[in-house]
Amino acid sequence: MAYLSNGRIMLGSDATLFLFTNILLLGGLAFYFLIILPRLTFADVILERGNPHLVVSQIWLWVWSIFISMGCLIFLWISATIDPGILPSVPSPTKPPLPADNIPLGGPLGYRYCSTCNIFRPPRSKHCNSCNVCVSKFDHHCPWVGNCIGERNHAYFFWFLLFVSALTVTVAISCARLFMLVYLDVAADYEASGSLTNTTSHVPLSLATFQEEASHLEHTVGRNLGKAILSTPTVVLMGLFCMMCSWSLISLVLFHVMIISVSQTTNERVRGVYRYRRHVNAADRGCCANWTKAICGTQSVSLLPDFHQDIDVYNLADSEC
């Protein structure tokens, strides 16, 4: 774990990858807002001689892009810096006593002893090998966020997935729209130059003439397409990259929609804890109730101490023994 600002900000074990995520995201946003959107606005509004519908659509596109970009950055940082639900370890040479409640010991839905943290971790929790801590209601460890996703930050992580998916789809559509306008502009210039043969004549064409005209038209389309790609190579690459990212991100969003609807975690789903009804999921209260609890439920209190204050580790260990 990494701590910034005298312990007020906590980062997970993959803080370097989290920094790379920020660089990738901020770099992409800078390219989008400084190059793609201005060129798209110029092509849509200026070249179309101030079409009012296009002006309004471009205004909404700027507002929407700023909104999802801010949401993406905000929820990324919340997911990365918030305590995911870490269960503090007990620095003691003796094994802690068994829990006093009626929850059984062992099994996928019982208490399990963690020899690393020296605690009996509650059901649905897991020891993360990357962060080397036990996390309550452990979902998974996300290297892009650089932190574990657990009980206290899963809702924020889901919002981050929604916003970043919307952002990649918006950028991909904007790049496709800009490329289409560039292609139409290239085709119009080529046609105006008189290089395009007249294929709209109503004079009957022989088979040889028809094949020649079709070949010429195919060559013209390929030429215009290649010229449009060479005119906007970075836009094409950005659009293709965002299309691939949006495909995987939307799939991940749909997966989390599914597990939230049935009140499960990624860890439980992968392990097949409730498969074939071998165990009853007591947390499943129905789809609507599960979503209300996941998105609007009260956040549990962090069990970690206030790290920006001076802590006497030895007295803390003696008090927990």
GISULZI-V788670 format. One record per pair of residues at least 24 apart in sequence whose C-alpha atoms are under 7 Angstrom apart, sorted by the first residue. I is the first residue (numbers start at 1). J is the second residue. If there is no record, write none. Layout:
I | J
I | J
//
This chain:
1 | 131
6 | 308
7 | 307
7 | 308
8 | 307
8 | 308
9 | 81
10 | 81
10 | 82
11 | 80
11 | 81
11 | 146
11 | 147
12 | 80
12 | 131
12 | 146
12 | 147
12 | 148
13 | 130
13 | 131
13 | 146
13 | 147
14 | 143
14 | 146
14 | 147
15 | 146
17 | 143
17 | 144
17 | 146
18 | 144
18 | 145
18 | 146
21 | 144
36 | 175
40 | 178
68 | 163
68 | 167
69 | 167
71 | 163
72 | 160
72 | 163
72 | 164
75 | 156
75 | 157
75 | 159
75 | 160
76 | 145
76 | 160
78 | 156
79 | 145
79 | 153
79 | 156
79 | 157
80 | 145
80 | 146
80 | 147
82 | 153
83 | 152
83 | 302
84 | 135
84 | 148
84 | 149
84 | 150
84 | 151
84 | 152
84 | 153
85 | 135
85 | 136
85 | 150
85 | 151
85 | 152
85 | 302
86 | 133
86 | 134
86 | 135
86 | 136
86 | 303
87 | 134
87 | 135
87 | 136
87 | 303
88 | 303
88 | 304
89 | 117
89 | 118
89 | 119
90 | 117
90 | 118
90 | 119
90 | 317
90 | 320
91 | 317
92 | 317
92 | 321
108 | 273
138 | 267
139 | 265
139 | 266
139 | 267
140 | 266
140 | 267
152 | 299
152 | 300
155 | 294
155 | 295
161 | 249
161 | 253
162 | 253
165 | 246
165 | 249
165 | 250
168 | 242
168 | 245
168 | 246
169 | 242
169 | 243
169 | 246
171 | 239
171 | 242
172 | 239
172 | 242
172 | 243
175 | 235
175 | 236
175 | 239
176 | 239
182 | 228
183 | 224
183 | 225
183 | 228
186 | 224
186 | 228
187 | 224
260 | 290
260 | 291
261 | 287
261 | 290
261 | 291
262 | 287
262 | 290
263 | 290
//
